[in-house]
Amino acid sequence: MLRGRRGSRVRALEGGPEEEAPPAVAEVPSALLPSLQQPEATAEQILLRGIFEIGRGSCDVVLSERALRWRPIVPERLAGDPKLDLLHKEEFIELKDIFSVKLKRRCSSKHQSGTLLGITLFICLKKEQNKLKDSTIDLINLSEDHCDLWFRQFKNILAVTEYEGHALSLLKECELQGFDGFSILLLNFFSSRVVCVGGDGFANEVAHALLLRAQKNAGVETDYLLTLVRAQLPLGVIPAGSTNVLAHSLHGVPHVVTATLHIIMGHIQPVDVCTFSTMGKLLRFGFSAMFGFGGRTLALAEKCRWMSPNQRRDFAIIKALAKLKPEDCEISFLPFKSTQDLQERRAQRSPESDYSEQWQMIQGQFLNVSIMAIPCLCSVAPRGLAPNTRLNNGSMALIIVRNTSRPEFIKHLKRYASVRNQFNFPFVETYTVEEVKVQRKNNMSGHNPEEKNEPHEFVLENSFPWNVDGDLMEVTSEVHVRLHPRLISLYGGGAEAMNDSKVTCSCL
């Protein structure tokens, strides 16, 4: 197993003095190098091949279209020894896991370039629990020409940027006035990336702005919600909020370094988006929503902004449970068939058409209703609020909690924090859907007539609150929720993809 000089790598990252230069490694003609027997290498076009010192030994290094591979050079007199072959096995790193490169020099003075040592590659590796970490690989060779050739080749591979100012030209007309001072919006003008640092509410605002801008650029009427165009720019979400549901669902973990590395590496996930409309008018784009207990809890928490996030969350939950009351609603939904059928049906519709799909309807008293297009992972629900949903499977989860006793409802809530099935209750129903309509039948269902002298803490007389991605939305009429498959691209590996991925480099 090859081991790099960790101290040297740390000093290179920190800009400190380098170690003494190692002996020069002579270049060897390609014809004299040992042949790599891996089928992956022979199937790809080889871009460069040469000698570098990696760790403490000279290696035959091959740069192909997809990977950088290296194998320690074994003296001819020792070739064929099975034990030696096992110790000198080939190692590799995929090019998609390299995010930067620089020439490695030994620092001499402030105004002069130091002695060339080789090339440093900055790479991304997977740790446990879906976390990523940044690391380096040093390719040591004292030849200026040799290193310059390889350095320029790596720079060409990494050069995937678009024209400067692209992001600004697309976002300059977006409504960004509502973004508060504790949130940060970063526009990377050289690679046309939009990155937001904040919580779920802020991330949803930026996604909403990107999608509105896409419709305006394409001349799409936002009140005609059947066929929308995708956002032109991918969005990066760095978690800095109290729950970070979106970032957690994207990366499998709410980890700032992991989120940042996904953005740097350009790992992009297409993600399904919902539209929320009423009376034919678009209210907003979003990824998940709750009303009933979830909406009332947020409405109460918003009135306690002077508390810390954790304090107002706990206070709102306790107060909402103390005043737990059902909503009298009518819920209509269109069962999910397939993403292809959904897109074909919508393409054939017109705004005036009265399509004849078989809608299903449920009426009754409901304590909570959730509509979610993503799994909604968070610290209090590590499996997700909708664990059977994916980021882009073209469907939404409709979770209905009918009226029950307060102790039974609390049991249901506690299940989210465990590995047990939170839906295994007779009062909980789950459906996989592509459209949902929600109409509250009794506008005063959340009001206790015995509390006439108290302010209405949870709902206004003519509206009821929705929790849409952590933002409060109050409406007075029917809410229509539609799913739009893969409408936006977000930076992230996806929890499922991360769980299936493997570390390909063990040299560090």
ZIDAHU-V415315 format. One record per helix or strand of 3 or more residues. SS is the DSSP state (alpha for helix, beta for strand). FROM is the first residue (numbers start at 1). TO is the last residue. If there is no record, write none. Layout:
SS & FROM & TO
SS & FROM & TO
//
This chain:
alpha & 6 & 14
alpha & 30 & 32
alpha & 39 & 43
beta & 46 & 54
beta & 57 & 64
beta & 67 & 72
alpha & 76 & 78
alpha & 82 & 87
beta & 91 & 94
alpha & 95 & 97
beta & 98 & 106
beta & 115 & 126
alpha & 128 & 130
beta & 132 & 140
alpha & 144 & 158
alpha & 166 & 171
beta & 184 & 188
beta & 193 & 198
alpha & 200 & 218
beta & 235 & 239
alpha & 245 & 251
alpha & 256 & 265
beta & 268 & 278
beta & 281 & 286
beta & 288 & 292
alpha & 293 & 302
alpha & 309 & 322
beta & 327 & 335
alpha & 339 & 348
beta & 360 & 372
beta & 396 & 402
alpha & 406 & 415
beta & 428 & 440
alpha & 449 & 451
beta & 464 & 468
beta & 471 & 475
beta & 479 & 491
alpha & 495 & 500
//
